Amino acid sequence: MSLGQRVSSDHQLARLLQIGVVLEEVVESRAAHHLESLPEGERAALDDEVRALLAEAAEESAEHRERLEALIDDLEAETVPYEEINALVTARYGPPEDTDGVLYDQLCNEETAYKFYDDLIEAIEASDTEFAVDRERVLETLREIREEEKEGAEEVTELMERLA
């Protein structure tokens, strides 16, 4: 389904929210793994700001995931457990080569999430469908998450510029 379309059913809304959960799980897992998987020399040289940024990103993604899961529960749907996504991320992505790679990856994650939520909000706003969950609650939740993703991308960009 293209997000250029309207969201026209509870099932479709639940599936899109589930995609958001998976996206947040991937971001959370990758941010956590970046610290663990950097080569020893890079890990020791890692700036405290980068450590704090990654820890905050993992925590924020976990909180976003929980908020999305609450909406999905109200739609009586299920989500993929974090442990399953974490195992897939571990198997799929190798360790970053250096701090620049970590920050670039984090920036891509933040921008991808921002764009997803922006498109999802637009698709819900274009719809006349009455959902089993309060439409304004869904939109308010998504707008707040989108804003936090935007702020995250800005923080990563500023940090990259300072470290350059």
Secondary structure, DSSP 8 states (H G I E B T S, - for coil): --TTS---SHHHHHHHHHHHHHHHHHHHHHHHHHHHHS-HHHHHH--HHHHHHHHHHHHHHHHHHHHHHHHHHHTT-----HHHHHHHHHHH----SSHHHHHHHHHHHHHHHHHHHHHHHHHHHT-----SS-HHHHHHHHHHHHHHHHHHHHHHHHHHHHH-
